[in-house]
Amino acid sequence: MKSSYLCKKKIMKIRVRFAPSPTGPLHIGGLRTALYNYLYAKKHGGDFILRIEDTDQKRLVKGSEDYIVEALTWAGIEPDEGGRKEGPFGPYNQSGRRDLYQKHVEQLVGEGKAYYAFDSDEDLQKLREEDTSKGGAFLYSAQNRLRLKNSLTMTSQEVDKALAEKPFVIRLLVQPNHEIVVSDNVRGTIRVNSNTIDDKILMKKDGFPTYHFANVIDDHLMEISTVIRGEEWLPSLPFHDLLYTAFGWKSPTFIHLPLILKPSGKGKLSKRDGDKLGIPVFPISWNEENIGFRELGFLPEAMTNYLALLGWNNTSGQEIYKMNQLIEEFHIEGIQKRGARFDYTKAKWINQQHLSSYTPEDLLNQFASYFRPLKSFSRENKIKIVSLIASRIDLLSDIGAQIEVFIKNPSIDEKIARKILKKNPIAILEKSKVLLEQKPFANLKGELLDWAKSENVAIGSVMQTLRLSLVGSLSGPDLFSIMEILGKDVTLDRLISATIFFINLNLDS
């Protein structure tokens, strides 16, 4: 049976929303919030809505809304409504819903649940400084609202005149000294005294609603059943509850997600941490300075896989998931209270696990752009190359370094080369060239090892010399497979170049 909730005797299906503000690039914490909303909706046959909360006009950043949509699309988190999809509850940008907010704020004013305030910013700042100097904190609330410039202290004529001449805001009238009881499905019951909440602004001087007011109006009008958001919004929950109560509306179910913490130390993961540690914190690149997971070579399914486990404990212990598996397994009960520490190494490992599920042919076909430098190789050899390097790729961006050995003559590490000079690398190279010219590749390894044994040359010395000569380092895929793919001519050329290198190095020693 599909999950549902009862609202005014009407059974409604699960509807969730992701509501970012287009004030810059989407942080991976935001992407995780979107993912959890999406998983929950799809788990229960519900709808996932993308709503753009663009009421703070001063902080809007050009291009960030398109960025958000692109990031969600890349991650496979497609909204059922909003973004580039219209729906019955639009518009889905709050800037296009101002008439709705105006209607509802006028309702509250008319019912005596909200009021006009004409205080200047300078006057309020002065009061804050005065209270701070006395060791207190200024609250625009029942304790002082009657000594301030608002419609509660003015005659109707004075209010009308002020409305025509002065800038104003509209504040919620919070009744003093009563207990507000709210519930969160992760953290349980929360109790707050109303005296700790100020008469928050609902409508700003520019005629735009505040985040809190628009948020509640839209969640109600869009029939949002469940609000899944970051725990930074938990302190706002009592105020949101006051708004639902003021309108006589049933509030949705609330679920607040734990923070994504920095890899070490205290505090949540930030852009500064990413810059400092050299790790991404955005799903896709925002600019040249802020590279994203996509551009570093993460698969979208690996990214969502990792983020799903970052704050959610599944009961099976399984770590590798496709999106359809996440939808099937996801459950709210698994969301943890404590923050989840970001582990870039673990994220790369999960990406590698997803890459390993691809066949060499699939890797070559689906990520053709990464293999473009191999255009001169036959299809057969391309597949052989991919097979050799697949286990050595954590990220798609690793492919370039891994295939370089096949397309570019190596630069021999002189420091390593000096260490093996005493192992007579020149003799090893000379014998290898002779055998390569005389024997087929299939017999080359056996012949070379037989020679080493007969001449009392350590097999390790042979392999180190050849690997350093052919690939420039002491690590890499199977050496003889590399030689076979390179072909006899290229292999001989590299061995000759290496011989000359060692001769010159020996002369300098």
C-alpha positions, 0 to 999 in steps of 0.5 A, a space after each residue: 500500500 502506498 504511504 499517505 497522510 490524512 488532510 481534511 478527510 482527503 487521502 493524498 499521496 506522498 509529495 516531497 520537494 527540493 527547494 534550493 535558492 539560486 544564490 550559487 552552485 549546488 553543494 553536495 549536501 544539497 544534492 544529497 537532500 534532493 536525492 533523499 527526497 527523490 528516493 522517498 518519493 519513488 519508494 512510495 509512488 509519490 512525486 518529487 518537486 523542484 521549487 526554486 526559492 528566489 525571493 532573496 533578489 539581492 543574493 541571486 547569482 546569474 546562471 545558478 538556477 540552470 546549474 541546479 537543474 543540470 546538476 540534478 539531471 546529471 545525477 539522475 534526479 529528475 523532478 516530476 514537477 518544476 525545473 523544466 517540467 510544468 505541473 498543476 501547482 506552478 509556477 515553481 519559481 517563488 518570484 512568480 508567486 508573489 500574488 499568492 504571498 500577498 493574498 495570504 499575508 493580507 489574510 493574516 493582517 486582517 485576522 490580527 495575526 500579523 501587523 505592519 512595522 515601520 521601524 528603520 534599520 538604524 533604529 533597530 540596530 541601535 536597539 540591538 546594540 543597547 541590549 547587547 551592551 546590557 548582556 541581553 539579545 534584542 527580540 522584536 517580540 511581546 517584550 518590546 513590540 508596544 514601544 516600537 513603530 508598528 500598527 499595534 502602537 498607531 491609530 488606523 489613520 497613522 497606519 494608513 499615512 505610514 503605509 503610503 509614505 514609509 517603507 514597511 515590513 509585515 511581521 507575525 504576531 507571536 503570542 507570548 509564553 506558550 509551549 510550541 510542540 513540534 515533531 521530527 521523524 528523526 529527532 522526535 518531539 521538540 518543545 520550545 517556549 514562544 518567548 524565545 521566538 521573535 515576531 519574524 518578518 513575513 513580507 520584506 520592504 521590497 514586497 517579497 516574502 521571506 524564506 520562511 513565509 513563502 516556504 510554508 505557503 508553497 508547501 501547503 498549496 503544493 500539497 507537500 506531504 513530507 518535508 525532508 531538509 538539512 538539520 540547519 533548518 531545524 531551529 526554524 521548525 517552531 516558527 514554521 509551526 506557528 505559521 501553519 497554526 495561524 492559517 489553521 493548516 495541518 503541517 507536513 511530516 518533517 525529516 531533518 537530515 544530518 550535516 555532511 562533516 569535513 573529512 577531519 576536525 569539526 564542522 560541516 564540509 564547506 567550499 573552503 575545505 574543498 579548496 584546502 584539501 583539493 577535493 570537490 564539493 560540487 556535483 558539477 563544475 561551477 567555474 574553472 576554480 570549482 571543479 565538480 565530481 562529474 568533471 573529475 570522472 565520477 559516474 552519476 550512479 556512483 555519486 548518488 550511491 555514495 551520497 545515499 550512504 552518507 547519513 543513511 544506515 541500511 540494514 543489509 550492509 550492502 555498499 554498492 547500489 544502482 538507483 533502482 536498488 536505492 529506491 527499493 531499499 531506502 527507508 526513513 528509519 535508517 537516517 542517522 542523527 549524527 553528522 556524516 563525515 565526508 570520505 573522498 577515498 571511499 567515494 572514489 572506491 565506490 566509483 571504481 566499483 561501479 566502473 568495474 561492472 562495465 565490460 571493456 567494450 561498454 567502457 570504450 563505447 560509453 566513454 569514447 571521448 576519454 579514449 580518443 588518443 587511442 584512435 590509431 589503434 585497432 578496435 581489437 587492441 583498444 579493447 585489450 588496452 581497456 582490459 589491462 587498465 580497467 582495474 587501475 581506474 578509480 575515476 574516468 579522469 584516470 584514463 588519460 594517464 593510464 593509456 599514455 604509456 601506449 601512445 607516448 614514449 616514456 620519460 625514464 625516472 632518472 632517480 629510479 634508473 640510478 638505483 638499478 644501474 648496478 643490476 646491469 640493465 644494459 646487458 638485460 636490454 641487449 638480450 631483450 632486443 635480440 630475443 624480441 627480434 628472433 622470437 614471437 611474443 608468445 615465447 618471449 617471456 619464457 625465453 627471457 626468464 630462461 636466459 636470466 636463470 642461466 646467467 644467474 640474473 635476478 628475475 626481478 632485475 629483468 622485469 624492473 629494467 624492462 618496465 622502466 624502459 618501456 613505461 617509465 616507472 616500476 608499476 603498471 599493467 602486465 608488461 608483456 601484454 603492453 609489449 604485444 599491443 605496442 608491437 615489435 617495432 615500437 617496443 624495439 625503439 623504446 628498448 634502444 632509447 632506454 639502452 642509450 639512456 643507461 649508457 649515458 647515465 653509466 658514463 655520468 656516474 
